[in-house]
């Protein structure tokens, strides 16, 4: 790459941004990479829905150089909401194991129960099964548990509730920059249907399937970094041709 740019990283449900460490290390190891990761961190003890988190994400977008937006899981809709505003300098959007609407609409009727569930008290084995699957390792389990502990029960529950209500179909239709979807082939949280819904509204969107669990960026950071590098090069070439 011959263009300095930023990669604004919007975190998953935990909101800490700490779980981006493996990806950032993989990006740093790419000799052709001239992208600076910029991690957005959500407050762990202040209840904010997507609308409330938007100013934090917007403030992290640089005004002095090109940038890309990556929304991981929970933050995919937020990335699209921001991108729909066509901020100056935005080159492309990446959605990782994410969605544009509730990935489990059949569970909408029990959504109020999300305000009662103590997520941090879930058995570690259950969390590992759902988020890491066969890619679970002691370091990944420890990092995941540490990240989840940093947010309050109330904050995590309300973020889950926000997911059941979100629909950014219109924002996706308004997207005017390239879109990359990183799909985890072993995802036990977000079904394959989520990509099909995105592709139906944005036929030019590109999907890269990675052999990974829902925590794709943590379990397969090198594969994710390689896909990102290809995407950045594509976006740079497209920008140069316009």
RABELLIN-V620620 format. One record per run of one state. SS is the DSSP state (H for helix, E for strand, - for the rest). FROM is the first residue (numbers start at 1). TO is the last residue. If there is no record, write none. Layout:
<<SS/FROM/TO> <SS/FROM/TO>>
This chain:
<<-/1/4> <E/5/10> <-/11/17> <H/18/28> <-/29/34> <E/35/40> <-/41/49> <H/50/60> <-/61/65> <E/66/72> <H/73/83> <-/84/89> <E/90/96> <-/97/100> <E/101/101> <-/102/104> <H/105/115> <-/116/118> <H/119/121> <-/122/123> <H/124/131> <-/132/132> <H/133/135> <-/136/137> <H/138/149> <-/150/152> <H/153/165> <-/166/166> <E/167/167> <-/168/168> <H/169/173> <-/174/177> <E/178/184> <-/185/192> <H/193/201> <-/202/205> <E/206/210> <-/211/215> <H/216/219> <-/220/220> <H/221/241> <-/242/242>>
